[in-house]
Amino acid sequence: MDFKGLLKKKEREKSKAKLVLLDKDFESEKGELVKRKDNEIHELKQHLEAAQNNASQQEIQTQAHKQVLDKTQLGKRGF
């Protein structure tokens, strides 16, 4: 192999090595991003569940208040 051929071969080997490192870095960063997003999804699901529970509690309280008002109005009509 001539000198130019050896240089090109070395350049290709360096390029391959860089690509391997870049691929490892990419996979590592991708894994970290997936973990962060999974954690965000978990937190959002917890917030949603808490909001749904709060909404249910408020609905129950609203119904109870309505029943009290209805009883009060019925009591006033009876007088």
C-alpha positions as protocol buffer text, in pm:
chain_id: "A"
residue {
  index: 1
  type: MET
  ca { x: 0 y: 0 z: 0 }
}
residue {
  index: 2
  type: ASP
  ca { x: 133 y: 344 z: -82 }
}
residue {
  index: 3
  type: PHE
  ca { x: 165 y: 636 z: 159 }
}
residue {
  index: 4
  type: LYS
  ca { x: -161 y: 803 z: 51 }
}
residue {
  index: 5
  type: GLY
  ca { x: -346 y: 478 z: 94 }
}
residue {
  index: 6
  type: LEU
  ca { x: -208 y: 437 z: 445 }
}
residue {
  index: 7
  type: LEU
  ca { x: -312 y: 794 z: 532 }
}
residue {
  index: 8
  type: LYS
  ca { x: -664 y: 735 z: 405 }
}
residue {
  index: 9
  type: LYS
  ca { x: -685 y: 409 z: 598 }
}
residue {
  index: 10
  type: LYS
  ca { x: -572 y: 584 z: 918 }
}
residue {
  index: 11
  type: GLU
  ca { x: -824 y: 863 z: 858 }
}
residue {
  index: 12
  type: ARG
  ca { x: -1101 y: 607 z: 810 }
}
residue {
  index: 13
  type: GLU
  ca { x: -1001 y: 428 z: 1129 }
}
residue {
  index: 14
  type: LYS
  ca { x: -1003 y: 758 z: 1321 }
}
residue {
  index: 15
  type: SER
  ca { x: -1340 y: 844 z: 1172 }
}
residue {
  index: 16
  type: LYS
  ca { x: -1479 y: 505 z: 1271 }
}
residue {
  index: 17
  type: ALA
  ca { x: -1344 y: 547 z: 1624 }
}
residue {
  index: 18
  type: LYS
  ca { x: -1504 y: 892 z: 1648 }
}
residue {
  index: 19
  type: LEU
  ca { x: -1833 y: 752 z: 1521 }
}
residue {
  index: 20
  type: VAL
  ca { x: -1823 y: 475 z: 1781 }
}
residue {
  index: 21
  type: LEU
  ca { x: -1763 y: 732 z: 2057 }
}
residue {
  index: 22
  type: LEU
  ca { x: -2038 y: 957 z: 1924 }
}
residue {
  index: 23
  type: ASP
  ca { x: -2275 y: 661 z: 1909 }
}
residue {
  index: 24
  type: LYS
  ca { x: -2195 y: 568 z: 2270 }
}
residue {
  index: 25
  type: ASP
  ca { x: -2245 y: 930 z: 2380 }
}
residue {
  index: 26
  type: PHE
  ca { x: -2572 y: 948 z: 2189 }
}
residue {
  index: 27
  type: GLU
  ca { x: -2702 y: 625 z: 2343 }
}
residue {
  index: 28
  type: SER
  ca { x: -2602 y: 742 z: 2690 }
}
residue {
  index: 29
  type: GLU
  ca { x: -2771 y: 1080 z: 2645 }
}
residue {
  index: 30
  type: LYS
  ca { x: -3076 y: 912 z: 2495 }
}
residue {
  index: 31
  type: GLY
  ca { x: -3101 y: 680 z: 2795 }
}
residue {
  index: 32
  type: GLU
  ca { x: -3077 y: 974 z: 3036 }
}
residue {
  index: 33
  type: LEU
  ca { x: -3340 y: 1167 z: 2842 }
}
residue {
  index: 34
  type: VAL
  ca { x: -3575 y: 869 z: 2843 }
}
residue {
  index: 35
  type: LYS
  ca { x: -3532 y: 833 z: 3221 }
}
residue {
  index: 36
  type: ARG
  ca { x: -3603 y: 1205 z: 3274 }
}
residue {
  index: 37
  type: LYS
  ca { x: -3910 y: 1193 z: 3054 }
}
residue {
  index: 38
  type: ASP
  ca { x: -4035 y: 879 z: 3229 }
}
residue {
  index: 39
  type: ASN
  ca { x: -3998 y: 1059 z: 3562 }
}
residue {
  index: 40
  type: GLU
  ca { x: -4183 y: 1363 z: 3424 }
}
residue {
  index: 41
  type: ILE
  ca { x: -4464 y: 1139 z: 3299 }
}
residue {
  index: 42
  type: HIS
  ca { x: -4487 y: 971 z: 3640 }
}
residue {
  index: 43
  type: GLU
  ca { x: -4504 y: 1310 z: 3816 }
}
residue {
  index: 44
  type: LEU
  ca { x: -4768 y: 1437 z: 3574 }
}
residue {
  index: 45
  type: LYS
  ca { x: -4976 y: 1124 z: 3629 }
}
residue {
  index: 46
  type: GLN
  ca { x: -4955 y: 1182 z: 4005 }
}
residue {
  index: 47
  type: HIS
  ca { x: -5062 y: 1546 z: 3961 }
}
residue {
  index: 48
  type: LEU
  ca { x: -5350 y: 1437 z: 3739 }
}
residue {
  index: 49
  type: GLU
  ca { x: -5464 y: 1178 z: 3992 }
}
residue {
  index: 50
  type: ALA
  ca { x: -5449 y: 1436 z: 4272 }
}
residue {
  index: 51
  type: ALA
  ca { x: -5645 y: 1685 z: 4060 }
}
residue {
  index: 52
  type: GLN
  ca { x: -5908 y: 1420 z: 3982 }
}
residue {
  index: 53
  type: ASN
  ca { x: -5939 y: 1332 z: 4350 }
}
residue {
  index: 54
  type: ASN
  ca { x: -5972 y: 1701 z: 4436 }
}
residue {
  index: 55
  type: ALA
  ca { x: -6239 y: 1746 z: 4170 }
}
residue {
  index: 56
  type: SER
  ca { x: -6430 y: 1447 z: 4307 }
}
residue {
  index: 57
  type: GLN
  ca { x: -6413 y: 1588 z: 4659 }
}
residue {
  index: 58
  type: GLN
  ca { x: -6536 y: 1926 z: 4537 }
}
residue {
  index: 59
  type: GLU
  ca { x: -6822 y: 1760 z: 4352 }
}
residue {
  index: 60
  type: ILE
  ca { x: -6924 y: 1571 z: 4667 }
}
residue {
  index: 61
  type: GLN
  ca { x: -6908 y: 1893 z: 4871 }
}
residue {
  index: 62
  type: THR
  ca { x: -7111 y: 2078 z: 4609 }
}
residue {
  index: 63
  type: GLN
  ca { x: -7379 y: 1808 z: 4616 }
}
residue {
  index: 64
  type: ALA
  ca { x: -7387 y: 1818 z: 4996 }
}
residue {
  index: 65
  type: HIS
  ca { x: -7423 y: 2198 z: 4994 }
}
residue {
  index: 66
  type: LYS
  ca { x: -7700 y: 2170 z: 4738 }
}
residue {
  index: 67
  type: GLN
  ca { x: -7884 y: 1920 z: 4957 }
}
residue {
  index: 68
  type: VAL
  ca { x: -7853 y: 2153 z: 5256 }
}
residue {
  index: 69
  type: LEU
  ca { x: -7986 y: 2444 z: 5050 }
}
residue {
  index: 70
  type: ASP
  ca { x: -8274 y: 2231 z: 4921 }
}
residue {
  index: 71
  type: LYS
  ca { x: -8365 y: 2127 z: 5277 }
}
residue {
  index: 72
  type: THR
  ca { x: -8341 y: 2487 z: 5393 }
}
residue {
  index: 73
  type: GLN
  ca { x: -8569 y: 2604 z: 5114 }
}
residue {
  index: 74
  type: LEU
  ca { x: -8817 y: 2326 z: 5189 }
}
residue {
  index: 75
  type: GLY
  ca { x: -8809 y: 2425 z: 5556 }
}
residue {
  index: 76
  type: LYS
  ca { x: -8881 y: 2788 z: 5468 }
}
residue {
  index: 77
  type: ARG
  ca { x: -9175 y: 2687 z: 5254 }
}
residue {
  index: 78
  type: GLY
  ca { x: -9317 y: 2487 z: 5542 }
}
residue {
  index: 79
  type: PHE
  ca { x: -9331 y: 2793 z: 5766 }
}
